[in-house]
Amino acid sequence: MNNNNRILNNQKGFTLIEIIAVLILLGILAAVAVPKYVNLQADAKNKAAEGAVAEGVAQVNQYAAKHILANATVPTTIAELVTAGLTVPYDAGDFSIAFSQVAAGDPITVTATGVVGTSVEGASSSRTVPLPQ
């Protein structure tokens, strides 16, 4: 027996059935993992938007307090908060925070929207906050 025959007899490897079985298992894992990954991204964007809304609510409270201290009256409009220093719309990095109000004395709706071109583009959240009494 020569050297070439010995090499051929000692070759070890995977059979076609084993390779197909591994590919099927990888396909099943990918089919399960990809949707979970996509949902994680959407959840993360929504949580980031909720955090930006919380920042907007903090801004409303901060400038309402400033207005009360400066004028000894409770603010009833967004315009009064702007006079106290609130920036409308407020730039929060990846989010733009907008403030809206139907009429004087009504609660203020704080809305955070992901800025175009950022990783949170398309994310949005809002919350209504009452003005201090």
ZIDA-V128724 format. One record per run of one state. SS is the DSSP state (a for helix, b for strand, c for the rest). FROM is the first residue (numbers start at 0). TO is the last residue. If there is no record, write none. Layout:
ss;from;to
SS;FROM;TO
SS;FROM;TO
This chain:
ss;from;to
c;0;1
a;2;8
c;9;14
a;15;70
c;71;76
a;77;83
c;84;88
b;89;91
c;92;93
b;94;99
c;100;106
b;107;113
c;114;122
b;123;128
c;129;132
